[in-house]
């Protein structure tokens, strides 16, 4: 478990410009990025005990974040 937020620009430094460009030009990607940001914040708040959750709920959040991150990565590769 890491208490460091997993921001998209940190997760995919090679795609920083592409992430920004897609956020402003592609509604689908913008929604994916916003969903990731919200989910990432929930994970971070749970990990730092700002908003504690049961362990299984926290694990579920991390799994959902990972799946969304995989979807975003595939989208970035497809639109590179």
Secondary structure, 3 states (H helix, E strand, C coil): CCCCCCCHHHHCHHHHHHHHHHHHHCHHHHHHHHHHHHHHHHHHHHHCCCCCCCHHHHHHHHHHHHHHHHHHHHHHHHCC
